[in-house]
């Protein structure tokens, strides 16, 4: 997949996907906050990155941080790993796969 930073349709698609993730995550955080018993499993997960450019990694880190329930904590110096704090980590592998599929892959369509 070749990134196309000039492709407005790719950016609009990324925006639509991000807004979907934003709404789903916000709903999850609201449910967890209003639940009679707060049953969350917070954790920090190392997420390997396929994005390599500074702009691409920054875009992904921003999307992770803006999504309720997750925060990008640190990017390794070689930009190969993003450390993410999540409010509820059922499985580290599931969180890695979710970030890769729902945020990183669409971001790769617009930035390398």
C-alpha positions as CSV (number, residue, x, y, z in Angstrom):
1,X,0.0,0.0,0.0
2,X,1.6,3.3,-1.1
3,X,0.9,6.3,1.1
4,X,-0.8,9.2,-0.6
5,X,-0.5,12.3,1.5
6,X,-2.1,14.4,-1.2
7,X,-5.2,12.1,-1.5
8,X,-8.1,13.9,0.1
9,X,-10.3,10.8,-0.1
10,X,-7.8,8.8,1.9
11,X,-7.7,11.6,4.6
12,X,-11.5,11.7,4.7
13,X,-11.7,7.9,5.1
14,X,-9.1,8.1,7.9
15,X,-11.2,10.8,9.6
16,X,-14.3,8.7,9.4
17,X,-12.6,5.7,10.8
18,X,-11.1,7.7,13.6
19,X,-14.5,9.3,14.5
20,X,-16.0,5.8,14.6
21,X,-13.2,4.7,17.0
22,X,-13.6,7.8,19.1
23,X,-17.4,7.2,19.6
24,X,-17.0,3.5,20.4
25,X,-14.2,4.2,22.8
26,X,-16.1,7.1,24.5
27,X,-19.1,4.8,24.9
28,X,-16.9,2.1,26.5
29,X,-15.3,4.6,28.9
30,X,-18.8,6.0,29.9
31,X,-20.1,2.5,30.6
32,X,-17.1,1.7,32.7
33,X,-17.3,4.9,34.6
34,X,-21.0,4.6,35.4
35,X,-20.9,0.9,36.2
36,X,-21.7,0.1,39.9
37,X,-18.4,-1.7,40.1
38,X,-15.4,-0.4,38.4
39,X,-13.8,-3.5,36.9
40,X,-11.0,-2.4,34.7
41,X,-7.5,-3.8,34.1
42,X,-5.2,-0.9,33.3
43,X,-1.9,-1.6,31.7
44,X,0.9,-0.5,29.5
45,X,1.5,-2.3,26.2
46,X,4.3,-2.1,23.7
47,X,2.9,-1.9,20.2
48,X,5.3,-2.6,17.4
49,X,5.0,-0.1,14.6
50,X,4.9,-0.5,10.8
51,X,4.8,3.3,10.3
52,X,8.3,4.7,10.0
53,X,8.1,8.4,9.3
54,X,8.0,10.9,12.1
55,X,4.8,12.3,10.7
56,X,3.2,8.9,10.5
57,X,4.2,7.9,14.0
58,X,3.0,11.2,15.4
59,X,-0.4,10.9,13.6
60,X,-0.8,7.4,15.1
61,X,0.3,8.5,18.6
62,X,-2.1,11.5,18.4
63,X,-5.0,9.2,17.4
64,X,-4.3,6.8,20.2
65,X,-4.1,9.6,22.8
66,X,-7.3,11.3,21.5
67,X,-9.2,8.0,21.7
68,X,-10.8,7.8,25.2
69,X,-9.3,5.1,27.4
70,X,-5.9,5.0,25.8
71,X,-2.8,7.3,25.9
72,X,0.4,7.1,23.9
73,X,3.2,7.3,26.5
74,X,6.4,7.0,24.5
75,X,7.9,6.2,21.1
76,X,11.2,4.2,21.0
77,X,14.1,6.2,19.6
78,X,14.1,4.1,16.4
79,X,10.3,4.6,16.0
80,X,9.7,0.9,16.0
81,X,7.6,0.7,19.2
82,X,4.8,2.8,20.7
83,X,4.1,2.4,24.4
84,X,0.4,2.7,25.1
85,X,-1.4,3.0,28.4
86,X,-4.9,1.5,28.2
87,X,-7.7,1.8,30.8
88,X,-8.8,-1.8,30.3
89,X,-6.4,-4.4,28.9
90,X,-8.1,-7.7,28.5
91,X,-5.2,-9.0,26.4
92,X,-2.0,-7.2,25.3
93,X,-2.1,-9.0,22.0
94,X,-5.7,-8.0,21.4
95,X,-4.9,-4.3,22.1
96,X,-1.9,-4.5,19.7
97,X,-4.0,-6.0,17.0
98,X,-6.8,-3.5,17.5
99,X,-4.4,-0.5,17.2
100,X,-2.7,-2.0,14.2
101,X,-6.0,-2.8,12.3
102,X,-8.2,0.1,13.4
103,X,-5.7,3.0,13.5
104,X,-2.3,2.2,12.1
105,X,-3.3,0.5,8.8
106,X,-5.6,3.4,7.8
107,X,-2.9,5.9,8.8
108,X,-0.5,4.1,6.5
109,X,-2.7,5.0,3.6
110,X,-1.9,8.7,4.0
111,X,1.6,8.7,5.6
112,X,4.5,6.2,5.5
